[in-house]
């Protein structure tokens, strides 16, 4: 598939994740008011940004593997495990940083992350990235 089509697919999925995080943040501010809701909204949007980062890492690793055709099954499996571990550690570090260093609301960060991951799942069912 042409590169332009793939880039459009990546933009569509990451854009949908970012849009869902922004909409969730706006809903929080709309229901709780600006004074009480802005910090929770920032937490939700941060969780969505972590989900976007996870998606971008996944796509980056996928593209790197596609540039190496002819890898044996064992090597591909090791690269799969490496990618999974790498994404897990990056997501864990970003979530811990949100809650410890930045003092964001843990439930709201987790909700934003889950919403972003669900958006990725739905986008995958709707065609994903070719």
C-alpha angles and dihedrals in degrees: 000000000000118000093237090059091050092049089050089052092051091048091049094052097042090042090053090050092049091046092051091050091049093048091048089051091050091049090052092050090045094052100038101031127241097280096053101025108047095081093048090046090053088051092052092048091049089054089051090050089053089053089051090051090051091051093048091051090050092051092044091054091045091053092048091053091049089057089060106059115176099045113148120244094256093054091047090051091051090050089050091053091046091052092048093049093045093051092045092053094045092048092046092049093049093047093048090048090052094053102035108029100028097032094224122164107275095210093048093047090050091047091052091048093049091047090052092049091048089052089054090050093050091046088052091054091048095056105292118198117331 
